Amino acid sequence: MTPGICRDPSPPEDARSWLDTLILSFTRLTRGAPPGLRGLVRALPMQPPSFLLARALDRWLLPRLDTASREALRGPAVELELQDLGMRARLRLGARGFETCEHAPIVTIRGRAEALWSLVRGWEDADRLFFERALVLEGDTEFGLLLKNTLDALGPLGDAGVRS
């Protein structure tokens, strides 16, 4: 398998939610997008996607984090870069939930949207995605491992909010 190229992580059609279908279809459409379009999207402000991601994490992740995990993850900025879309989001866990952040990130997670979505939904193992470089983690490896292990322990996100 080519490094950085994730096999099709999609579950069978009947196991997908409407949101899974929408996101996977959109990411497949962007594969043919010209590089200039990704550059244009990358030049747009990070605030809108960061805000939307923070609200989604407040709904699907925050209620599942225990007090110790919240304290361990609170503060540092994390950047998520969806390379195929040219989109970036930067946020941190604050006292009242996830929030957008202007600070330099302590950790950056980079990869294709489809690889990230397959991780979030539990279709792919995080270790495999990082080993095959479908997802790349850069920066503070100790914090990155804490983040990865916390998410692994919680299991797939989003089931309650996306079922058809």
Residue frames as a rotation matrix with the C-alpha (Angstrom) as fourth column:
MET 1
0.583 0.813 0.000 0.00
0.813 -0.583 0.000 0.00
0.000 0.000 -1.000 0.00
THR 2
-0.081 -0.590 0.804 1.30
0.542 -0.703 -0.461 3.44
0.836 0.398 0.377 -0.89
PRO 3
-0.578 -0.137 -0.804 2.18
0.797 -0.307 -0.520 5.59
-0.175 -0.942 0.287 2.17
GLY 4
-0.837 0.283 -0.469 -0.39
-0.164 -0.947 -0.278 8.28
-0.522 -0.155 0.839 2.78
ILE 5
-0.514 0.704 -0.490 -3.00
-0.675 0.020 0.737 6.50
0.529 0.710 0.466 0.65
CYS 6
-0.606 0.407 0.684 -5.76
-0.537 0.424 -0.729 5.06
-0.587 -0.809 -0.038 2.75
ARG 7
-0.910 0.405 0.087 -7.80
0.364 0.681 0.635 2.16
0.198 0.610 -0.767 1.38
ASP 8
-0.316 0.869 0.382 -11.53
-0.280 -0.470 0.837 2.84
0.906 0.157 0.392 1.12
PRO 9
-0.984 -0.168 0.052 -12.52
-0.088 0.215 -0.973 3.01
0.152 -0.962 -0.227 4.80
SER 10
-0.392 0.912 0.116 -16.24
-0.871 -0.409 0.271 3.10
0.295 0.005 0.955 4.16
PRO 11
-0.651 0.310 0.693 -18.54
-0.217 0.799 -0.561 0.63
-0.728 -0.515 -0.453 5.87
PRO 12
-0.689 0.498 0.527 -21.24
0.725 0.487 0.487 -1.14
-0.015 0.718 -0.696 3.84
GLU 13
-0.688 0.452 0.568 -23.91
0.002 -0.782 0.624 1.23
0.726 0.430 0.537 2.47
ASP 14
0.294 0.932 -0.211 -26.54
0.234 0.143 0.962 -0.01
0.926 -0.332 -0.176 4.95
ALA 15
0.198 -0.288 -0.937 -24.27
0.978 0.129 0.167 0.79
0.073 -0.949 0.307 7.93
ARG 16
-0.782 -0.538 0.315 -23.79
0.544 -0.836 -0.076 4.46
0.304 0.112 0.946 6.95
SER 17
-0.031 0.724 -0.690 -25.67
0.653 -0.508 -0.562 7.39
-0.757 -0.468 -0.457 8.35
TRP 18
0.810 0.377 0.449 -26.77
0.587 -0.538 -0.606 10.32
0.013 0.754 -0.657 6.20
LEU 19
0.810 -0.552 -0.196 -23.81
-0.458 -0.805 0.377 12.34
-0.366 -0.215 -0.905 7.53
ASP 20
-0.020 -0.815 0.579 -21.33
0.058 0.577 0.814 9.56
-0.998 0.050 0.036 6.68
THR 21
0.223 0.193 0.955 -22.66
0.905 0.324 -0.277 9.44
-0.363 0.926 -0.102 3.12
LEU 22
0.979 0.182 0.091 -22.54
0.201 -0.924 -0.326 13.23
0.025 0.337 -0.941 2.76
ILE 23
0.563 -0.821 -0.094 -18.98
-0.538 -0.450 0.712 13.59
-0.627 -0.350 -0.696 4.06
LEU 24
-0.133 -0.638 0.759 -17.57
0.263 0.716 0.647 10.64
-0.956 0.285 0.073 2.11
SER 25
0.472 0.367 0.801 -19.25
0.861 0.003 -0.509 11.81
-0.189 0.930 -0.315 -1.09
PHE 26
0.991 -0.102 -0.091 -17.93
-0.110 -0.989 -0.095 15.35
-0.080 0.104 -0.991 -0.64
THR 27
0.276 -0.957 0.085 -14.36
-0.446 -0.049 0.894 14.17
-0.851 -0.285 -0.441 0.03
ARG 28
-0.057 -0.258 0.964 -14.43
0.659 0.716 0.231 11.96
-0.750 0.649 0.129 -3.07
LEU 29
0.803 0.404 0.438 -15.59
0.595 -0.525 -0.609 14.91
-0.016 0.749 -0.662 -5.17
THR 30
0.854 -0.478 -0.206 -12.65
-0.400 -0.855 0.329 17.02
-0.333 -0.199 -0.922 -3.94
ARG 31
0.280 -0.798 0.533 -10.06
0.370 0.602 0.707 14.48
-0.886 -0.001 0.464 -5.11
GLY 32
0.082 -0.211 0.974 -10.25
0.996 0.042 -0.075 15.94
-0.025 0.977 0.213 -8.60
ALA 33
0.921 0.283 -0.268 -10.16
0.304 -0.952 0.040 19.57
-0.244 -0.118 -0.963 -7.46
PRO 34
0.485 -0.781 0.393 -7.34
0.331 -0.251 -0.909 21.63
0.809 0.571 0.137 -8.96
PRO 35
-0.151 -0.646 -0.748 -4.48
0.965 0.069 -0.254 22.43
0.215 -0.760 0.613 -6.55
GLY 36
-0.804 -0.158 0.574 -5.21
0.159 -0.986 -0.048 26.15
0.573 0.053 0.818 -6.98
LEU 37
0.208 0.954 0.217 -8.65
-0.202 -0.176 0.963 25.68
0.957 -0.244 0.157 -5.43
ARG 38
0.529 -0.101 -0.842 -7.13
0.756 0.507 0.414 24.01
0.385 -0.856 0.345 -2.35
GLY 39
-0.589 -0.806 -0.057 -4.68
0.771 -0.538 -0.341 26.93
0.244 -0.245 0.938 -2.12
LEU 40
-0.484 0.518 0.706 -7.57
-0.183 -0.848 0.497 29.37
0.856 0.111 0.505 -2.25
VAL 41
0.619 0.727 -0.297 -9.48
0.101 0.302 0.948 27.50
0.779 -0.617 0.114 0.48
ARG 42
0.154 -0.658 -0.737 -6.30
0.952 0.297 -0.066 27.36
0.263 -0.691 0.673 2.57
ALA 43
-0.770 -0.478 0.423 -6.00
0.409 -0.878 -0.248 31.15
0.490 -0.018 0.871 2.34
LEU 44
0.156 0.906 0.392 -9.47
-0.030 -0.393 0.919 31.62
0.987 -0.155 -0.035 3.85
PRO 45
-0.220 -0.222 0.950 -9.77
-0.888 -0.357 -0.289 32.38
0.403 -0.907 -0.119 7.59
MET 46
-0.788 -0.153 -0.596 -9.59
0.052 0.949 -0.312 29.42
0.613 -0.277 -0.740 9.95
GLN 47
-0.842 0.403 0.360 -12.28
-0.509 -0.369 -0.777 30.87
-0.180 -0.837 0.516 12.22
PRO 48
0.073 0.976 -0.203 -15.45
-0.991 0.094 0.096 29.43
0.112 0.194 0.974 10.56
PRO 49
0.258 0.054 -0.965 -14.29
-0.225 0.974 -0.006 25.79
0.939 0.219 0.264 10.31
SER 50
-0.794 -0.582 -0.173 -12.69
0.066 0.201 -0.977 26.04
0.604 -0.788 -0.122 13.77
PHE 51
-0.617 0.649 0.445 -15.94
-0.780 -0.429 -0.456 27.33
-0.105 -0.628 0.771 15.26
LEU 52
0.351 0.796 -0.493 -18.00
-0.841 0.499 0.208 24.56
0.411 0.342 0.845 13.61
LEU 53
-0.077 -0.466 -0.882 -15.56
0.036 0.882 -0.469 21.87
0.996 -0.068 -0.051 14.74
ALA 54
-0.928 -0.260 0.268 -15.60
-0.223 -0.190 -0.956 23.23
0.300 -0.947 0.119 18.30
ARG 55
-0.188 0.939 0.287 -19.42
-0.979 -0.154 -0.135 23.06
-0.083 -0.306 0.948 18.40
ALA 56
0.437 0.313 -0.843 -19.39
-0.511 0.858 0.053 19.49
0.740 0.408 0.535 17.04
LEU 57
-0.450 -0.689 -0.568 -16.81
0.155 0.566 -0.810 18.42
0.880 -0.452 -0.148 19.64
ASP 58
-0.769 0.271 0.579 -18.84
-0.636 -0.420 -0.648 20.09
0.068 -0.866 0.495 22.40
ARG 59
0.255 0.965 -0.052 -21.75
-0.963 0.259 0.072 17.91
0.083 0.032 0.996 21.38
TRP 60
0.767 0.140 -0.626 -20.06
-0.317 0.931 -0.180 14.57
0.557 0.336 0.759 20.62
LEU 61
-0.021 -0.881 -0.472 -16.79
0.302 0.444 -0.843 14.53
0.953 -0.160 0.257 22.57
LEU 62
-0.520 -0.285 0.805 -17.02
-0.515 -0.648 -0.561 16.81
0.682 -0.706 0.190 25.59
PRO 63
0.401 0.733 0.549 -19.82
-0.888 0.164 0.429 14.88
0.225 -0.660 0.717 27.39
ARG 64
0.877 -0.076 -0.474 -17.74
0.052 0.997 -0.064 11.70
0.478 0.031 0.878 27.11
LEU 65
-0.141 -0.986 0.091 -14.58
0.068 -0.101 -0.993 13.16
0.988 -0.134 0.081 28.68
ASP 66
0.544 0.250 -0.801 -14.17
0.784 0.188 0.592 12.56
0.299 -0.950 -0.094 32.40
THR 67
0.992 -0.095 -0.089 -12.78
-0.044 -0.886 0.461 15.28
-0.122 -0.453 -0.883 34.68
ALA 68
0.287 -0.951 0.112 -9.21
0.147 0.160 0.976 13.91
-0.947 -0.263 0.186 34.59
SER 69
-0.098 -0.287 0.953 -9.18
0.958 0.232 0.169 13.77
-0.269 0.930 0.252 30.79
ARG 70
0.763 0.433 0.480 -10.58
0.550 -0.825 -0.129 17.30
0.340 0.363 -0.868 30.53
GLU 71
0.846 -0.490 -0.211 -7.87
-0.164 -0.614 0.772 18.62
-0.508 -0.618 -0.600 32.83
ALA 72
0.039 -0.894 0.445 -5.11
0.420 0.419 0.805 16.78
-0.907 0.156 0.392 30.95
LEU 73
-0.146 -0.032 0.989 -6.24
0.988 0.037 0.147 18.08
-0.042 0.999 0.027 27.56
ARG 74
0.800 0.565 -0.200 -7.15
0.570 -0.821 -0.038 21.62
-0.186 -0.084 -0.979 28.62
GLY 75
0.457 -0.537 -0.709 -5.14
0.026 -0.789 0.614 24.53
-0.889 -0.299 -0.346 27.25
PRO 76
-0.566 -0.822 -0.057 -2.86
0.012 -0.077 0.997 23.67
-0.824 0.564 0.053 24.33
ALA 77
0.242 0.592 -0.768 -3.94
-0.790 -0.339 -0.511 24.51
-0.563 0.731 0.386 20.80
VAL 78
-0.331 -0.229 0.915 -4.40
0.306 0.892 0.334 21.68
-0.893 0.390 -0.225 18.29
GLU 79
-0.192 0.245 -0.950 -4.55
-0.838 -0.545 0.029 22.23
-0.511 0.802 0.310 14.54
LEU 80
0.043 0.308 0.951 -6.33
0.337 0.891 -0.304 19.90
-0.940 0.334 -0.065 12.17
GLU 81
-0.338 -0.204 -0.919 -5.41
-0.732 -0.557 0.393 20.12
-0.591 0.805 0.039 8.48
LEU 82
0.409 0.525 0.747 -7.52
0.219 0.738 -0.639 18.39
-0.886 0.425 0.186 5.86
GLN 83
-0.512 -0.825 -0.238 -5.05
-0.019 -0.266 0.964 18.33
-0.859 0.498 0.121 2.99
ASP 84
-0.645 0.275 0.713 -7.45
0.755 0.375 0.538 17.26
-0.120 0.885 -0.449 0.26
LEU 85
0.461 0.882 0.096 -9.83
0.886 -0.464 0.019 20.10
0.061 0.077 -0.995 1.10
GLY 86
-0.343 -0.661 0.667 -7.14
0.493 -0.731 -0.471 22.70
0.800 0.167 0.577 1.83
MET 87
0.502 0.676 0.539 -8.99
-0.184 -0.526 0.831 23.37
0.845 -0.516 -0.139 5.10
ARG 88
-0.623 -0.682 -0.384 -7.54
0.331 0.215 -0.919 23.97
0.709 -0.699 0.091 8.55
ALA 89
0.633 0.725 0.269 -9.10
-0.023 -0.330 0.944 24.33
0.773 -0.604 -0.192 11.98
ARG 90
-0.586 -0.801 -0.123 -7.38
0.177 0.022 -0.984 25.34
0.791 -0.598 0.129 15.22
LEU 91
0.472 0.771 0.427 -8.91
-0.366 -0.270 0.891 24.94
0.802 -0.577 0.154 18.64
ARG 92
-0.773 -0.633 -0.038 -8.29
-0.200 0.301 -0.932 24.12
0.602 -0.713 -0.360 22.24
LEU 93
0.101 0.761 -0.641 -10.22
0.678 0.419 0.604 22.74
0.728 -0.496 -0.474 25.18
GLY 94
-0.545 -0.204 0.814 -11.12
-0.298 -0.860 -0.415 25.56
0.784 -0.468 0.407 27.55
ALA 95
-0.953 0.150 0.264 -12.91
-0.244 0.138 -0.960 25.68
-0.180 -0.979 -0.095 30.90
ARG 96
-0.149 0.988 0.046 -16.39
-0.565 -0.047 -0.824 25.62
-0.811 -0.148 0.565 29.30
GLY 97
0.688 0.371 0.624 -15.69
0.235 0.699 -0.675 23.47
-0.686 0.611 0.394 26.25
PHE 98
-0.138 -0.734 0.665 -13.92
0.925 0.143 0.351 23.61
-0.353 0.664 0.659 22.92
GLU 99
0.688 0.294 -0.663 -13.07
0.143 -0.951 -0.273 27.02
-0.711 0.093 -0.697 21.53
THR 100
0.800 -0.435 0.412 -11.34
0.407 -0.111 -0.907 28.54
0.441 0.893 0.088 18.56
CYS 101
0.602 -0.686 -0.409 -7.76
0.425 -0.159 0.891 29.56
-0.676 -0.710 0.196 19.16
GLU 102
0.944 -0.321 -0.072 -5.26
-0.269 -0.627 -0.731 31.99
0.190 0.710 -0.678 17.65
HIS 103
0.391 -0.843 0.369 -2.21
-0.671 0.014 0.742 30.55
-0.630 -0.538 -0.560 19.47
ALA 104
-0.226 -0.572 -0.788 0.39
-0.900 0.432 -0.055 28.48
0.372 0.697 -0.613 17.66
PRO 105
0.777 0.594 -0.206 -0.60
-0.490 0.777 0.395 24.82
0.395 -0.206 0.895 17.86
ILE 106
0.043 -0.718 0.694 1.31
-0.859 0.328 0.393 22.43
-0.510 -0.613 -0.603 20.09
VAL 107
-0.511 -0.098 0.854 0.16
0.211 0.949 0.235 19.55
-0.834 0.300 -0.464 17.86
THR 108
-0.185 0.468 -0.864 -0.90
-0.931 -0.365 0.001 19.40
-0.315 0.805 0.503 14.19
ILE 109
-0.246 0.205 0.947 -2.83
0.195 0.968 -0.159 16.46
-0.949 0.145 -0.278 12.76
ARG 110
-0.235 0.022 -0.972 -2.67
-0.843 -0.503 0.192 16.36
-0.484 0.864 0.137 8.99
GLY 111
-0.799 -0.044 0.599 -4.31
0.204 0.918 0.340 14.05
-0.565 0.394 -0.725 6.47
ARG 112
-0.817 0.575 0.037 -7.16
-0.042 -0.123 0.992 13.49
0.575 0.809 0.125 4.05
ALA 113
-0.380 0.768 0.515 -10.69
-0.917 -0.384 -0.104 14.15
0.118 -0.512 0.851 5.27
GLU 114
0.465 0.582 -0.667 -11.73
-0.550 0.780 0.297 10.58
0.694 0.229 0.683 4.48
ALA 115
-0.263 -0.650 -0.712 -8.95
0.297 0.648 -0.701 9.13
0.918 -0.396 0.023 6.68
LEU 116
-0.927 -0.061 0.369 -9.88
-0.294 -0.491 -0.820 11.41
0.231 -0.869 0.437 9.56
TRP 117
-0.044 0.992 0.120 -13.59
-0.972 -0.070 0.225 10.61
0.232 -0.107 0.967 9.21
SER 118
0.350 0.133 -0.927 -12.85
-0.164 0.983 0.080 6.87
0.922 0.124 0.366 9.21
LEU 119
-0.708 -0.630 -0.320 -10.91
0.268 0.180 -0.946 7.35
0.654 -0.756 0.041 12.46
VAL 120
-0.751 0.473 0.460 -13.67
-0.654 -0.629 -0.421 9.40
0.091 -0.617 0.782 14.09
ARG 121
0.250 0.945 -0.213 -16.33
-0.918 0.301 0.258 6.85
0.307 0.131 0.942 13.13
GLY 122
0.078 -0.290 0.954 -14.21
-0.703 0.662 0.259 3.88
-0.707 -0.691 -0.152 14.29
TRP 123
0.949 0.279 -0.145 -13.89
-0.290 0.592 -0.752 2.26
-0.124 0.756 0.643 10.86
GLU 124
0.457 -0.871 -0.177 -10.10
0.114 0.255 -0.960 2.34
0.882 0.419 0.216 10.98
ASP 125
0.627 -0.372 -0.685 -7.54
0.777 0.224 0.589 1.83
-0.065 -0.901 0.429 13.71
ALA 126
0.954 -0.261 -0.146 -5.63
-0.247 -0.963 0.109 4.98
-0.169 -0.067 -0.983 14.67
ASP 127
0.190 -0.951 0.243 -2.30
-0.211 0.203 0.956 3.16
-0.959 -0.233 -0.162 14.86
ARG 128
0.021 -0.136 0.990 -2.73
0.827 0.559 0.059 1.82
-0.562 0.818 0.124 11.31
LEU 129
0.832 0.366 0.417 -3.68
0.543 -0.692 -0.476 5.24
0.114 0.623 -0.774 9.92
PHE 130
0.796 -0.596 -0.111 -0.65
-0.496 -0.745 0.447 6.89
-0.349 -0.300 -0.888 11.54
PHE 131
0.070 -0.791 0.608 1.71
0.065 0.612 0.788 4.01
-0.995 -0.016 0.094 10.67
GLU 132
0.042 0.023 0.999 0.67
0.944 0.325 -0.048 4.14
-0.326 0.945 -0.008 7.00
ARG 133
-0.793 -0.429 -0.433 0.91
0.371 -0.903 0.215 7.95
-0.483 0.010 0.876 7.12
ALA 134
-0.219 0.828 0.516 -2.70
0.792 -0.158 0.589 8.44
0.570 0.538 -0.621 6.06
LEU 135
0.921 0.331 0.206 -2.68
0.136 -0.768 0.625 10.74
0.366 -0.548 -0.753 9.11
VAL 136
-0.122 -0.992 -0.034 0.41
0.603 -0.047 -0.797 12.55
0.789 -0.117 0.603 10.35
LEU 137
0.895 0.308 -0.322 0.90
0.436 -0.454 0.777 13.98
0.093 -0.836 -0.541 13.82
GLU 138
-0.064 -0.925 0.374 3.52
0.577 -0.340 -0.742 16.73
0.814 0.168 0.556 14.23
GLY 139
0.217 0.055 0.975 4.61
-0.514 -0.843 0.162 18.68
0.830 -0.536 -0.154 17.27
ASP 140
-0.351 -0.298 0.887 4.55
-0.936 0.098 -0.338 17.69
0.014 -0.949 -0.314 20.93
THR 141
-0.416 0.155 -0.896 4.46
-0.323 0.896 0.305 13.88
0.850 0.416 -0.322 20.69
GLU 142
-0.961 0.076 -0.266 3.68
0.273 0.409 -0.871 13.46
0.042 -0.909 -0.414 24.40
PHE 143
-0.518 0.820 -0.244 0.53
-0.462 -0.508 -0.726 15.59
-0.720 -0.264 0.642 24.09
GLY 144
-0.262 0.380 -0.887 -0.29
-0.930 0.148 0.338 13.98
0.259 0.913 0.315 20.74
LEU 145
-0.718 -0.041 -0.695 -0.13
0.018 0.997 -0.078 10.50
0.696 -0.069 -0.715 22.31
LEU 146
-0.878 0.456 -0.141 -2.26
0.127 -0.062 -0.990 11.67
-0.461 -0.888 -0.003 25.24
LEU 147
-0.304 0.774 -0.555 -4.85
-0.833 -0.499 -0.240 12.98
-0.463 0.389 0.796 22.77
LYS 148
-0.331 0.120 -0.936 -4.75
-0.711 0.620 0.331 9.81
0.620 0.775 -0.120 20.64
ASN 149
-0.876 -0.060 -0.478 -4.96
0.205 0.852 -0.482 7.46
0.436 -0.521 -0.734 23.64
THR 150
-0.738 0.667 -0.106 -7.85
-0.195 -0.360 -0.913 9.44
-0.646 -0.653 0.395 25.16
LEU 151
-0.122 0.699 -0.705 -9.79
-0.979 -0.202 -0.030 9.26
-0.164 0.686 0.709 21.89
ASP 152
-0.553 -0.139 -0.822 -8.97
-0.401 0.909 0.115 5.54
0.731 0.393 -0.558 21.48
ALA 153
-0.979 0.146 -0.144 -10.33
0.197 0.482 -0.854 4.84
-0.055 -0.864 -0.500 24.97
LEU 154
-0.481 0.842 -0.244 -13.61
-0.505 -0.494 -0.707 6.63
-0.716 -0.217 0.663 24.16
GLY 155
-0.366 0.324 0.872 -14.25
0.649 0.761 -0.011 4.73
-0.667 0.562 -0.489 20.95
PRO 156
-0.565 0.141 0.813 -16.08
0.753 -0.313 0.579 6.06
0.336 0.939 0.071 17.87
LEU 157
-0.754 0.304 -0.582 -17.62
0.114 -0.813 -0.571 9.52
-0.647 -0.497 0.579 18.07
GLY 158
-0.791 0.399 -0.463 -20.82
-0.598 -0.662 0.451 10.84
-0.127 0.634 0.763 16.63
ASP 159
-0.888 0.445 -0.117 -23.10
0.371 0.844 0.387 7.78
0.271 0.300 -0.915 16.70
ALA 160
-0.382 0.795 -0.470 -25.82
0.725 -0.057 -0.686 9.45
-0.572 -0.603 -0.555 18.77
GLY 161
-0.094 0.343 -0.935 -26.05
-0.115 -0.936 -0.332 12.49
-0.989 0.076 0.127 16.54
VAL 162
-0.501 -0.236 -0.833 -25.76
-0.780 -0.294 0.552 11.08
-0.376 0.926 -0.037 13.02
ARG 163
-0.791 0.222 0.570 -27.86
0.291 0.956 0.032 7.94
-0.538 0.191 -0.821 12.67
SER 164
-0.876 0.482 0.006 -30.45
-0.161 -0.305 0.938 7.98
0.454 0.821 0.345 9.90
